[in-house]
Amino acid sequence: MVELNSAHQLDELPHKWVDVVVDYLRGFRNDTTDFNRPQLRPSVRHMYPAFVCGYSALIMAGALCNAYVLVIVARKRLYAADPVYVYVANLALTGVVECVSVLPISLMVLLVQNWIFGRFLCFFLPMLQDVPTHVTMLTFLLMAIDRYKHLKHPNKIRLPPLACTFGCWIVAFCIVLPYPVYTAYLDLGIYIKVQFEGVGICAVNMADDMQDYLRSLFVLTYMIPLLSMGYLYSKMSEILRELMNVPAVFYSQDITPRSSGIRSNMNEVQTPNSDSDDVEIDGYKESKTQKYLISMIVIYAVCLCPLMILRLAKLEVSETYENSRHFDLTFMICVWLAFVPTVTTPLLFVAWNSDSSTKERIRRYFKRTKVTAEQTTRTMSMEGLAARNSIYTVQESVP
């Protein structure tokens, strides 16, 4: 372990970094000599296999499920039937980005004690981690706005979904642009030249107060979008309740929703944004869509909430060598939980777009599996009872 007791080393370090460097070096084992190689955090030394397995399963499942959604939307041309599927494809693309790039890098950073990823990744990684999160939240919000406008004013042209998805990515990148301002990097090789060539410390910039910035992000990118979506979906529920008694409602410029109803052909794919003055809306179909979209949003918000709260809590509680174990374990669990929607969202999409025969086959399969398991358990119990009875019979027959 490198001793940092010499006066000239402490004097050369910037004053604001002294405590950070001391806590950083205390996190290594005493026999550590090569700081250029990845060093496992002591706080996860006994639990890292479980985290590796959990993150790996999430990465593989999320990547496959979201890729499957993209294939289904493209192969069946669902994007031409309803703009909602363009937003769903954007969610799937975001999930692929998270599983392929964000999660593996985040896992490595959470497991490795020393920062060996260089100056560029120190400033770029926080942006890379949060861009998909902002894109997902904005996509859900745009989906809600588009569907509300469509249900309330069905004759008006809907929002251009492709332009809106591009806008989500641009806005998300703009939101994270200030991140480098609140990030600081210290190259330890400049001050401790013996064993720290190419090793640095990546930390929040201690000279700048970022508490107001993070609190405003929590309100603007998490609370306000969720409250807005809650309001919009409550209004949509009121509209859909009026349509539930009529499977398909025929809208025109001079006919109100409650004055007429013509059943639509369920096999016909209706093209949105057509030039026709008449638009058909199926209340049952829209109610089903709303049910699955609300489920996606609720699961996403619940899974992301612990990580958002932990970020705010870190502003009030300083991380030190003594409490680093609790911070590391809690943060790794919250990050894993925040990425669970990369699996649940595509699964909900599959359930949403599966026909009744497919659902019935799945239901029968699980029912048959349950019955088989019960029969196996019952058979094993009867065999065990018969074995015990035979033992008793043998014992009684022995003089």
N, C-alpha and C positions, 0 to 999 in steps of 0.2 A: 504494500500500500504506500502511496506517495505521501510523504510528510509535508504538510504545508505550514510548518512552524517557523521556517526561516523568515527573517524580517524583510529581506529584499523581495521575496515573492509576494508577501502581503502588501507591501508598499507599491509594487507595480500594478497590482489589480485595482480596477476602479472601485471606489469605496462602496458603491451600491451593490457590487457583485460579491463582496467578501463573504457575507453570510450565506449567499446562495451557493457559492463554490464550496464552502465548508460543509453545508448540508449535502451537497451533491457528492462529495468525496466520502462522506460518512456512509453513504448508501452502498459502497463497495465492500467486498470482503477484504480482510487484512492481507491475504496472500495474493491479491490481484496485482498483476505486473503488466499485462498487455491490455491497454485501454483502447486500442484501435480495433479490437475484436468485440463483437456483441457480448455484453455481460448481462446475464439474467437478473432481473430485479429480485432482491431478497424477499420482498413481500409476496411474490408469487412463486417462490422456488418450489414449494410443495404442491401447488395447485395448478401450475401452468399446463400440465397435460389435459386437465379437464377443460380449461379455457381454449386450448388449441383444438380439441375435439369439437367443442360447442361452436366456435367460430368457423371451423372448417365445414361442419354440417350446414351451418347457416349460409355460408358462401356458395357451396355446391347446390343446395336446394333453391336458394334465391336466384342464382344464375340460370338454372335449368327452367324453373317455373316462369320467370319473366321472359326468357327466350321463347318458351312455348306460347306465351300470350302474344308476343310479336308475330310469330309464325301464323297463329290462328287469325289474328286481325288482318294480316296481309293476304293469306291464302283465301279466306272467305270474303275478302273485300268488305269487311264490316265498317270500315271508315267511310264507305260510300252510302251506307244505310243510315247512319246516325253519327253526328259529330262527336257524341260522347265517346265513341270508340277511338277517336284520334287522341283524346285526352288520356284514355286508358293505355293506349300505345306509348304515350309520353311517360306515363307512370312506369310502364314496363321497362322502357329505355333507361329511365332513372335508376330503377332497381338493378339493371345489369351493370351500370356504371358503379353503383355502390358495392355490388358483390365482387366485381372484377378488380377494381382499383382501390376504393376507399377502405373497405373492410380489411384486406390483407395488410395494407400499410399501417392502418390503425392498430391492428393486432401486434405487429412487430414493434411499433413505438411503445405500446403499453407494456410489452414484455421486456424490452431492452432498457437497461439502466442508463447506459451512456449514449449520447446523441452522436451517431456516426453517419448521419444522412446528409450532412453538409448544410451550408448556409441557405441555398435556394429552397430546399424542401422544408426548412424551418419556417420560411415565410409563406410558402405555397400550400403546405399540407392543411393548415386550418381552413383555407379557402376551399380546397378540394373536399374537405369533410362536410362543409356546411352548404355548398352549392346544391347538391341533390336534395337536401332537406328543404331548402327554400323553394326549389322547383316543385317538389311534391306538394307542399302546402299551397302554392300559387295555382297549381293545376287543379287541385280539389276545389279551390275557391272559384276559379273560372268555370269549372264544370257546373257548380251550383248557380252561378250567375246566368250562364247560358240556358240551363234547364228552366230556371225561374222565368226568364224572359220568354222562352218558348211556350211554357204553359199559360202564362198570363196574356201574351200577345202572339198567338200562334201564326198569324198572318205576316208578321214582320220577319225580315231576313235575320237569320241567326248569326252569332259571332263567327268570324272565320277561324276555325279551330287550328289550322296549321300556323297562321300568323300569331295566334294566341300562345301556342306552345313555344314558338321561337321567342316571343316576348317574355315568357316565364324564365327562360334561360338567361336572357339579357338582364332582366331585373335582378335575378339571383346573383349574377356576377357583380352587378352594381352594389348590391347589399354587402357583399364581402370585400369590396375594394378597400375599406379602411382597416382590414385586419392587419396588414403589414405594419401599420403605424403603431399598433399595440403589441407588436412582437419584437423581441430583442434576441440577438445571437452573440455569444461570446466565444471566440476562438481560444481555447485553452493552450493551444500550441504556441501562441505568442508569449504567454506568461510562464507556462510550465513546459519547458522545451524537451524534457527528458523522455517522457512516456505519453505525451498527449498531442503528438503531431497528427493533425487531421481530426481531432476530437474537439467538440464544442458543447456549449450549453444553450438550449433553445428554451426561452421562457417568456412570460408576459413582461412587457416593458414596464419596469418598476418606476420610471420617471413620469409616466403618464397615467392619469386616472381614467380607467376604462369602465368603472362601475356604471356610470350613467349610460354609456354606450350599450353595454350588455343588457341592462334593464330595459332600455328602449327597444332593443332587438327582441327581447322576450315579449314585450307588449305588442309591437308592430308585426312581428312575423309569426307569433304563436297565438296570443290571446285574441287579438282583433280578427284575424281570419277565422278562427273557430267560432267566435261569437257571431260574425257575419254569416257564416254557413249555417249556424243554428237558426238564425232568424229567417234566412232564405228557405231552408227546408221546412220550417214550420209554416211559412206562407204557402209553399208548394203542397204541403199536406192538406191545407184547407181547400186548395183548388182541386186536388185529386179526390177528396171526399165527395165533391159535387159530381165527379165523373164516374164514381164507382158503380152507380146504378145503371150506367149506360156504357157498354163495353167499348164502343167507339163513337166519338162525338165529331160531327161535321161542323167545321167553322167556316164562316164566310164573313164578309165585311159588314153585312147587315143582319146577321143572325147571332144571337147570344148563345153561350154554351148551354144554358138550361132550356132553350126553346126548341132544340131539335137534336136528333141523334140518328146516325146512319152507321150500321156495322161495317167495319172495314174488312177487306180481305187480308187475313193474317199471313197468307203466303206471299203477298206482294211486298216488295221492298220499296218503301217510299223515299224518294230522294229529297233531302232537305234543301232549303233555299231555292226551291223551284219558283218559276215565274207565275204559277197558278195562284189565284186568289183564295183557293180553298185548301185547307189543311186538315187532315184527319188525325185525331189523337185517341189512342187506346188507353183508357184510364187504368185498366188492369196491368197492361204492359208497363206503363209509366210508374205505377205503384211498385211493381216488382223491381224495376230499375232503381227507384229511390231507396227501396229497402236495402239493396246490396251496396249502393253508394254510401248510405249512412253507416252501414256496418264497416266499410273500409275506412271511413273518416274516424269513427269512434275508436277502432283498434289502433289506427295510426296515432291519434292524439294521446291515447292512454299509454302506449308504448314509449312515446317520445317524452312524455311529461317528466318521468324521473330524471332523465338526463338534463332537461332544461332547468329543473329545480336545483340539481346538483351544481350546475354552472353558476347559478345565483348564490348558492351556499358557499362556494369557494371564494366569493368576493368578501365574505364576512369572516371566514375561518382560514387562517394561513396554514399551508401545508408545510410541515417540518419533518425532520427525520423520525421523531417519535410517533407522529400520526400518519406517516406516509403509507403504512400497510393498509390502514382503513380506507384511505383515499384511493389507493390503487385498486383494491378489490371492489370497492363500491363503484368506481368509475368503469371498470371493465364489465361489470354486470349491467350497468345502465347503458353502456354503449351497445352491448349485445342485444339488450331488450329493445333499444331504439331501432335496430335493424330487423327485428322480427317481421314488421309489415312487408319487407321484401318477399316474404313467403306467403303471408296471409292474404295480401291483396291479390296476387294472381290466382290463389286457390278460390277466393270469393268470386273472381271473374269466371273461373271454370264452372263453379256452381251456378252462377247467374246465367250463363249461356248454354248450359246443358239442357237438353229436352227432357220431357217427363219419362220417356222410356229409359234413357241413360240413368237418370236418378233412381228409377225403380230397380234397375239392374244392380246399381251400387247398394241400394237399400237391401235387396234380397241377398246380395253377397255377404254383407255384414251380418244380416240376420242368420244366414246359413253358417257363417263362421262362429257366431255366438252359440248356435245350437250344437254345432260340432264340438266346441270347447266344453259345453255343459255335458254332452254325452261322454266325452273323454274323461272328464272329472268324475262323472257318475260311475263309469266302467272301472276306473282306477280305484274308486272307493269300494265297489263291490268285490274287485279282485283282492284288495287288501283285507276286507272282511272275511272272504273265503279262505285266505291264507291263514288268518288268525284262528278261524274255526278248525282248520286242518291241524294246526299246531296243538290246539286244545284236545282234539280227538286223539292224536298220537300220544300226548301226555297221559290221557286217561286210560289208554290201552296198555301202557307200560305197567307191569306188575310192581 
